[in-house]
Each structure stands twice: as C-alpha cells, then as structure tokens.
Amino acid sequence: MNKLTKIGVSALCGSLASVVSANAGALSVTGGATATYVSLDQETTGNPFGMASAMTFKGEGELDNGSTFVLSIAHTNKAAYTGSQIAITTPTLGTFRYDEGGGTGLDRIDDMMPTAWEEVDGTGLGMGLQTVAGAGGSNDIEWEIGLGLPEGMATYVAFNPLPRGNKNANKVTGGATDDGQVDGIGWDVVVTHSGLYDGLNVFAGYSEIDQAGVSDRKQTAYGATFAIGGLTLGYQWSEDDNPAAAATADAYENQAYGVSFAVNDNLTISYNYHESDQDTSGTDTKLEGQSIQASYTVGGASVKFAESDVDNAKYQAGTNREGRTVALTLAF
C-alpha cells in the first residue's frame, strides 16, 4: 500500500512538472514616471502640474504547438489602466489580438506623422481634433495576417460586434447603452508596407460601422513617411464620413504634415501641422493646429517641450488657443 502511494504521488508530481514546463511564462513591468507643466496664453489654467505613471505589465508564455501568447496591461495615468490586450502568435497564421483601449485596426494609422514627442492634439491644448479610429478604436478582435506576405508588408483585419466603446469585465455584457445610431458590426482593413523603397513606409486603411436610421459610418486613411539619415518627412489624409455618434457633423476631412530631425543620438526636433474640415449641413469649419517640439534624452531621462497653437478649437469659429507644455520623463 505504501509503495502504491509513493508511486502515485511520484507520478502526480511528474505530471505537474510536465504541465508547469509546458506552460512556463514570465511577467515583466516596464514604464516610467512623467511630470508635466502646461501653460496656456491669456487663459486661467489653475494648477499647471500633472503626472502620468506610464506602467505596462507584460505576461508572456508558450503553448505546446509553438504558438506564443502575450498579455499586456497599460497603466498610463494614476487613476486606472488605459488599455489591455491578449495576443496569440501562431507559427503560420499570424497574430490574433483581443484589445481593449484602441490602437488596433484603423486606429493604428490615425496619425502616423513623425514627431519628437506627441501628436499635434496631444500637447495639452484641448484642440478637440476629430480623426479616424474605426472598429479598432474600442474593444475588438484583430488578425495580423502571417500568410506569405511580401517582405515589409503587414495586413490587419479588425472586427467589433458592436463598436460602442465598452470595456466589459469577465463574463459581463455591454447592456443597452447607446452612443448614437451604432446598431451592428464594425470592421477595418489596414495595410502597411516598408519594403518598396529604402526609408519609405506607406499605409492605408478602411473602416465601416453599421448604423440605424442613417447611412453606415465609413472611415478612410492613407499616407506615407520617408526617412533619410536623421530626417523624416510625412503626409497623410483621412476622412470620417457620416459620424453619427459625433452628432454635430456630416463628415470630417483631415490632412496632416510632419517633419522630424534627429540632430544627434540625444536631441530630436519636429514640426507638425494638422487641419480638419468639419462639414455640418453644407457649412464648413476648419480646425488648424500646429506644434513645434523638441526631445532631449540622456540615459533613462528625457526632457520634452512643445509649443503649440490651434485655430477654431473644437470646431468653434474664433476659438483660438496657444501655449506650451514641458515634461520630464524617467524610464525604468
């Protein structure tokens, strides 16, 4: 009896060891701390200081068939995590992602312009710029195709059964919450290619979201960047047609330009311009934003600066703002 018990325990321990070996993984944390100061000309800003925690938790593992998986959780502010993602990469089919927080599908290329630091509308001025996001702007499933594409080409297909921006917890549904006319699926297709010419990266994407009572929401984007030495130039165009969830406009048409220059390994400077035409019942309002930026990095510390201005902020004629933002980032 004792021998049988010992054999049984030994066999169980061996099985557990095999399971642990087959499912071994690791959890890592990266990120940094950022302190910012924002000053707006001729406006009362209150306390101008701010902080971001900027932590990303990443768990990695491998399945028996050679597929790998990654769980990532981004915590870019002090209050709550801003996005999470589960990604499984197979040996042949490519990568499948479930994402909460945006950055997949058409949202990958909403603003691809080269900068020293941030997008034009990400410098603290409250521009209210409307770009494109598609089905990938909220929780979706994305397939990064891995089936024999030419070198340098990447193709992404995103699907969202009801793109209303819900971030559901485990075994929880989105309920009846509505943000407009969205009443069906959303899907995106995005293609990028960096293998056509040395330094050239081209990209394009299309999205369609079902809506009730009005035409479907359709979003398009395309553009290119070109790098030679420390200089990178970029241009892109995008359109959001029939954005019913925005309620106030029939369409938005955007153009963006950008140029960045790496002076050396530590210092990068850039200039960016973004214009957006809002069409409301035949009346156009043009929002124009521009930003001059610099970033200086030494080791894990970076000092960043942006001087920005916007005309017709939030598409309100005559609402002009300008100001500057300074940030200190410590990475770990």
C-alpha positions as a printed Julia matrix, in Angstrom:
332×3 Matrix{Float64}:
   0.0    0.0     0.0
   2.81   2.35    0.9
   4.6    1.5    -2.33
   1.48   2.23   -4.38
   1.03   5.53   -2.57
   4.6    6.51   -3.31
   4.24   5.52   -6.96
   1.0    7.51   -7.27
   2.49  10.59   -5.65
   5.59  10.34   -7.8
   3.52  10.04  -10.98
   1.38  13.03   -9.95
   4.43  15.13   -9.26
   5.89  14.16  -12.62
   2.68  15.17  -14.39
   2.56  18.5   -12.59
   6.17  19.15  -13.52
   5.34  18.49  -17.18
   2.4   20.9   -17.06
   4.49  23.61  -15.43
   7.23  23.12  -18.0
   4.78  23.28  -20.92
   3.12  26.42  -19.59
   6.15  28.28  -18.24
   5.94  32.04  -18.66
   7.16  35.33  -17.28
   5.74  38.64  -16.08
   7.64  41.9   -16.52
   6.95  45.56  -15.8
   8.25  48.48  -17.85
   7.4   52.14  -17.94
   8.32  55.37  -16.26
   7.14  58.45  -14.45
   6.31  61.71  -16.19
   5.75  65.14  -14.66
   4.27  67.87  -16.9
   3.75  71.62  -16.81
   1.17  73.23  -19.15
   0.89  76.97  -19.81
  -1.87  78.49  -21.98
  -1.5   82.09  -23.13
  -4.13  84.54  -21.81
  -6.06  81.75  -20.08
  -6.52  80.71  -16.48
  -5.18  77.17  -16.17
  -5.37  76.6   -12.43
  -2.67  74.24  -11.18
  -0.49  73.57  -14.25
   1.29  70.49  -12.89
   0.35  66.93  -13.87
   1.71  63.39  -13.66
   1.5   60.1   -15.56
   2.6   56.74  -14.15
   3.15  55.1   -17.58
   3.49  51.47  -16.47
   2.96  48.45  -18.71
   2.6   44.95  -17.3
   3.5   42.18  -19.77
   2.99  38.44  -19.3
   4.42  36.0   -21.86
   4.14  32.26  -22.38
   4.25  29.47  -24.97
   1.79  26.74  -25.97
   2.66  23.17  -26.93
   2.18  23.8   -30.67
   4.77  26.57  -30.75
   2.27  29.43  -30.51
   3.2   32.22  -28.11
   0.88  34.48  -26.15
   1.24  37.9   -24.56
  -0.96  39.73  -22.07
  -0.26  43.45  -21.77
  -1.92  46.0   -19.49
  -1.1   49.68  -19.95
  -1.44  51.98  -16.95
  -0.59  55.41  -18.34
  -2.22  57.54  -15.64
  -2.71  57.44  -11.88
  -6.42  56.61  -11.86
  -6.96  53.43  -13.89
  -5.44  51.25  -16.57
  -5.98  52.68  -20.05
  -5.82  49.56  -22.18
  -5.22  45.81  -22.15
  -4.57  43.21  -24.8
  -4.28  39.43  -25.22
  -2.26  38.4   -28.28
  -1.61  34.86  -29.58
   1.02  34.45  -32.3
   0.85  31.19  -34.28
   3.7   29.66  -36.31
   1.8   30.02  -39.62
  -1.41  32.1   -39.48
  -0.06  35.24  -37.82
  -1.17  37.04  -34.65
  -4.67  37.23  -33.17
  -5.37  40.02  -30.67
  -8.22  40.84  -28.35
  -7.76  44.51  -27.49
  -9.38  46.96  -25.08
  -8.22  50.52  -25.4
  -7.65  51.23  -29.11
  -4.56  51.15  -31.27
  -5.67  48.28  -33.5
  -7.43  48.27  -36.88
  -7.77  51.72  -38.45
  -6.78  53.31  -35.14
  -3.23  52.12  -35.9
  -2.85  54.82  -38.55
  -4.98  57.68  -37.19
  -1.86  59.9   -37.08
   1.4   58.45  -38.38
   3.31  61.7   -38.7
   6.87  61.83  -37.35
   7.26  63.84  -34.13
   9.86  64.49  -31.48
   7.26  63.78  -28.81
   3.47  63.87  -29.35
   0.77  64.24  -31.97
  -0.42  67.81  -32.59
  -3.55  67.29  -30.47
  -1.67  65.52  -27.67
   0.15  68.51  -26.18
  -2.43  69.7   -23.64
  -4.21  72.43  -25.64
  -7.58  70.7   -25.81
  -7.85  71.01  -29.6
 -10.81  68.64  -29.94
  -9.46  67.22  -33.2
 -11.62  64.5   -34.82
  -9.5   61.93  -36.64
 -10.32  58.29  -37.52
 -10.47  55.25  -35.23
 -12.74  52.67  -36.87
 -13.74  49.44  -35.18
 -10.25  49.29  -33.63
 -10.92  52.36  -31.53
 -12.62  50.27  -28.83
 -12.62  46.6   -27.78
 -12.14  44.44  -30.89
 -10.51  41.32  -32.28
  -7.7   41.88  -34.78
  -5.93  39.43  -37.07
  -2.43  40.38  -38.21
  -2.14  38.12  -41.25
   1.01  35.99  -41.44
   0.39  34.0   -44.63
   3.25  34.56  -47.06
   3.08  38.35  -47.44
   5.92  40.16  -49.22
   8.78  41.29  -47.01
   7.95  44.58  -45.32
   4.17  44.25  -45.78
   1.74  43.9   -42.87
  -2.03  43.43  -43.17
  -4.52  43.8   -40.31
  -8.21  42.88  -40.2
 -10.25  44.06  -37.18
 -13.77  43.06  -36.13
 -16.06  44.51  -33.46
 -19.57  43.07  -32.93
 -20.87  46.4   -31.56
 -18.33  49.26  -31.59
 -19.68  51.46  -28.8
 -16.53  51.69  -26.71
 -17.49  49.28  -23.92
 -14.75  47.67  -21.83
 -16.52  44.68  -20.32
 -15.21  42.79  -17.31
 -15.03  38.99  -17.21
 -18.44  37.37  -18.03
 -20.16  40.78  -18.25
 -22.17  42.13  -21.19
 -22.38  45.67  -22.54
 -26.09  46.14  -21.81
 -28.33  48.51  -23.76
 -26.11  51.6   -23.56
 -26.25  53.58  -26.8
 -24.0   56.37  -28.07
 -25.91  57.23  -31.22
 -27.04  55.14  -34.18
 -24.5   52.29  -33.87
 -26.53  49.09  -34.14
 -24.32  46.44  -35.75
 -20.84  45.25  -36.53
 -17.75  47.24  -37.4
 -14.75  46.06  -39.43
 -11.43  47.51  -40.54
  -8.73  46.57  -43.06
  -5.26  48.16  -42.82
  -2.16  47.58  -44.96
   1.33  48.95  -44.32
   4.44  48.42  -46.44
   8.03  49.39  -45.69
   9.71  47.24  -48.35
   9.01  49.23  -51.52
  11.96  51.6   -51.17
  14.62  52.13  -48.53
  13.29  54.58  -45.92
   9.76  54.69  -47.36
   6.74  53.49  -45.35
   3.27  53.63  -46.95
  -0.02  52.85  -45.22
  -3.74  52.78  -45.98
  -6.91  51.63  -44.26
 -10.7   51.48  -44.49
 -13.43  51.01  -41.88
 -17.19  50.55  -41.96
 -19.62  50.55  -38.99
 -23.31  49.65  -39.21
 -25.72  52.39  -38.11
 -29.51  52.54  -37.78
 -31.65  55.24  -39.38
 -28.71  56.75  -41.29
 -26.04  55.57  -43.7
 -23.2   53.43  -42.36
 -20.19  55.2   -40.91
 -17.23  54.96  -43.29
 -13.66  55.98  -42.47
 -10.6   56.04  -44.71
  -6.94  56.93  -44.22
  -3.76  56.77  -46.27
  -0.32  58.33  -46.28
   3.43  57.84  -46.23
   6.59  58.69  -44.34
  10.1   58.86  -45.76
  13.31  58.76  -43.73
  16.77  59.65  -44.95
  19.54  59.98  -42.42
  18.17  61.78  -39.37
  15.4   63.46  -41.39
  11.86  62.02  -41.6
   9.04  63.55  -43.67
   5.38  62.56  -43.6
   1.97  63.28  -45.12
  -1.44  61.68  -44.61
  -5.1   62.18  -45.47
  -8.16  60.79  -43.68
 -11.93  61.1   -43.78
 -14.72  60.22  -41.35
 -17.97  60.1   -43.34
 -21.34  60.15  -41.54
 -20.01  60.04  -37.94
 -23.46  59.82  -36.33
 -22.0   59.19  -32.88
 -20.39  62.65  -33.08
 -23.93  64.03  -33.65
 -22.85  67.51  -34.83
 -21.29  66.84  -38.24
 -21.87  65.08  -41.55
 -18.17  64.44  -42.22
 -14.6   65.31  -41.25
 -11.75  65.55  -43.76
  -8.2   65.76  -42.42
  -4.72  66.46  -43.75
  -1.53  66.18  -41.71
   2.1   67.05  -42.41
   5.13  66.34  -40.28
   8.92  66.61  -40.3
  11.33  65.47  -37.62
  15.12  65.66  -37.45
  17.43  63.73  -35.14
  20.19  66.24  -34.51
  22.19  63.55  -32.7
  21.55  60.46  -30.58
  20.09  62.61  -27.8
  18.25  65.53  -29.42
  15.28  65.38  -31.82
  13.23  68.32  -33.08
  10.0   68.35  -35.13
   7.26  70.45  -36.72
   3.71  69.19  -37.3
   0.59  70.65  -38.88
  -2.9   69.14  -38.87
  -6.02  70.63  -40.47
  -9.52  69.22  -40.19
 -12.6   70.36  -42.12
 -15.91  69.73  -40.37
 -18.9   69.61  -42.74
 -22.2   70.36  -40.98
 -25.2   70.63  -43.31
 -23.03  72.19  -46.01
 -21.24  74.61  -43.67
 -17.5   74.07  -43.29
 -15.45  74.88  -40.21
 -11.7   74.38  -40.48
  -9.69  73.49  -37.38
  -5.94  74.12  -37.77
  -3.32  73.0   -35.28
   0.47  73.14  -35.34
   3.21  72.2   -32.93
   6.98  72.68  -32.67
   8.6   70.1   -30.42
  11.96  69.03  -29.02
  13.04  65.99  -27.04
  16.4   65.53  -25.29
  17.25  62.13  -23.81
  20.14  61.08  -21.59
  20.04  57.52  -20.32
  16.61  56.89  -18.83
  15.71  60.57  -18.52
  14.01  62.72  -21.18
  13.1   66.39  -21.24
  10.4   67.24  -23.79
   8.96  70.54  -24.96
   6.05  71.51  -27.21
   4.98  74.97  -28.4
   1.52  74.61  -29.97
  -1.43  76.61  -31.23
  -4.87  75.91  -32.67
  -7.4   77.98  -34.62
 -11.11  77.17  -34.26
 -10.54  74.72  -31.42
 -13.26  72.06  -31.13
 -14.57  73.38  -34.47
 -15.86  76.58  -32.86
 -15.11  79.57  -35.1
 -12.89  82.17  -33.44
 -11.81  79.89  -30.6
  -8.03  80.18  -30.82
  -5.56  78.87  -28.26
  -1.81  78.71  -27.88
   0.54  77.5   -25.2
   3.4   75.25  -24.26
   4.0   72.01  -22.41
   7.17  70.84  -20.67
   7.63  67.26  -19.49
  10.25  65.29  -17.58
  10.12  61.51  -18.09
  12.11  58.95  -16.08
  12.01  55.48  -17.63
  12.62  52.13  -15.96
